[in-house]
Every structure is written in structure tokens, then in C-alpha cells.
Amino acid sequence: MDLYNLHHIKALLGRYNFNFTKSLGQNFILSREVCSKMAKDIDETYGVIEIGPGIGSLTSVLATKAKKVISIEIDTSLKPILQETLSDFDNVEIIFDDVLKTDIKKIIDENFKGLKVAVIANLPYYITTDILMFFIEKNFPIEKIIVLVQKEAGVRLTAKLGEKSAGAISGAINYYTVPKFEFVVQASLFYPIPKVDSAVISFDIKQNVDYNISDKDLFFNIIKSAYLYRRKTAINSISRGCNISKEKIIETFESLDLSPNLRAENLSFEQFAHISNKLHIIQENIH
């Protein structure tokens, strides 16, 4: 069956009386080329966790490359469809569950021994950030994450601190990973056709994270506060969000030769790190 042919896909969905669930943001990819480009770095040395296989368009490509593919799908109505479309592959296992409630460590331990691990997904907008941070912050033994997301989200999620499109999440992403905007995917390559274009983005997980940051929680809290009130100066935003006196933050900025008029978007990762370390020393001295 051609899983990239719209006529075939409609016939397949019709046979099983499948109805799209709007709340799940379901859009099936119609391009083998896009799926192949997403899987370009995958080979037999990899075990893959796929999130949201849909009808198996990307899954079938991954199965021809990876040693083992575990796909996690929340929509149980896709079960008979996936049983048909993936019946030729004995290295694919489908788990019907919410990925955020799944024991990922157990999956890796039981299925991917001796393999590098990649997470690959076609993610709906509403859950993109939650899933990405789930895999980044839980310290799972994974090498890379490759996701297909709305283009706007792709730009934001791969931005570096100090760039206009960066946000609070950029601190954690740049701390734990090396993000990369790969390529744009036109809306016309999906069924149903979404209202906006998408993009493939990737994250290489840093195996050793060492930025000489004294207090990681304070560092992330400073970034979160600065971006929460991003229209204010960073000094005011950090003071308000972190409950630190404005005077101490002004003192910190002066010691680092930073303008008091800077906003969150004007500060780089390294500058946030220096601010965090200075404030950590000040707080330690107070206590």
C-alpha cells in the first residue's frame, strides 16, 4: 500500500471508519521524501522511539533503517490500521498510551540494549513543548530528537538566547542540547491540510553538560522570569520573578558591565550564566 498516496489513504481510513480527532491535532504526512530526510541519520546502530505514528508513513521508513522501532500512539482507533500497514515489519512494536505517562526508561532498557537511541515524532502544536521537555529534562540515555512541528514553533524551539525568537524554553534547550532547524515542510504535504507550514527540527543531546553554572535552578528561574515579563527591562523582570531586590540585580549588571536597559532578548546564554553566578554568590553571602 502506498501510504503517501491520498487516494489510498482515504480508502484505508474509510475501511476502518476512522474519524480524525481534532483535539489530537492529527495530520498525516503524504511525502516519502520528508520521511526519508527525517530518518537520514538512522541506521542499524539505532533503536527509535517514535511518537504518534498515525497510519505508519514515517514508521515504515524508520523500520527499514533502524534495528528496532517502538511507536507510541495515544489514539486506539488507529490500532487496526497500523496492524495492516506495518504487518510486514517484525522490528516494530506499537504501544497505545500517552507518551508522557509511559515508562520510557523501561522501554529503552528492555529493547535497545547496545543501541544508540533516537526519538522521532510528528508532533501536534499543543503538546510539542511538553513532550520535548519531557525527553530533554528526564535524562534518558538518548542521542538525538528529531521532530516535525509547526514552522513557527520550530523557529522558536531552535533559537539561541539573545535572538529575537528565543523564549524561556530556549535556556533549557540550549543547556541540554544542540538544536538545529533542518527544513520547512509545506502544509500541502499533509492530510488533512493544516493552516500553516511545518518544519523538521533536531536536537543532539549533550552527553556532558558543564557550563560552570553555580545554581542550575536559579539560572533557569532567571531566564524564565526575564522572558515572562519580556517587555520590561531584564533587571525589573528578574527582580519580580525571582523575588530578588532590584538593587542587588543592578549591582550585578554593573559588575558585568551590562546596560541596565537590556531586555531578555538582548542577553546571551553566557550573559545569563554570569548573572546567575553573581546573584548566587550574593545570595550565599546574605545567608
C-alpha angles and dihedrals in degrees: 000000000000104000091188096056111096094209091054092045093052090049091049094050091045093054090059096037090239118180123193115245107221094201090060093055093228117189119158119214116240099191125089088188092059091048091049092050090050089053097042095113095044121102139149091294089069137082111199131210107201120194118207105004092184105187093346102263095136093029093062091054092047090049091059091054111031127067091231136003124200110189121196116204127177097195108082091188087075092062099096091042093053091045087059101040096045099037092112094060120082093179095065126090123183121209115192105211145098105282091219089060096043123107096241095174090056091050091052095044094049100040112024106047109156092007133110111242128225129181114213126179150160098221131196114230097245095061102030098101095042093052094043093051091044091061096038099048101038092069095229114174095257130139103203147358122215118185139175109217141154109295094241091053090047092056091048096045095051096044121116122229107269093040121109094242095050121113141179091286090059091076094061094039093053092042095055104025149027103239124204134185102222110181145320122258116205118236090235089069092071136074116244092028110240122220094247139037121262135217139209113232130179137204124199106205114232108234094200117035111192119151097147089245109164098207116019094189091053090047093054092042091054091052092045091050094046092054096039088066096027095153089063125070114276090245093058093041095050092045092051097042099041098036092235120142115263090229092060092050092048088051090051093050091049092051089053093045091242122151114250089224096064119122127207093267090057094059124088127214090259093050092051088050092052092047090050094049093048093049090047090057091047092050092046090053091050091053 
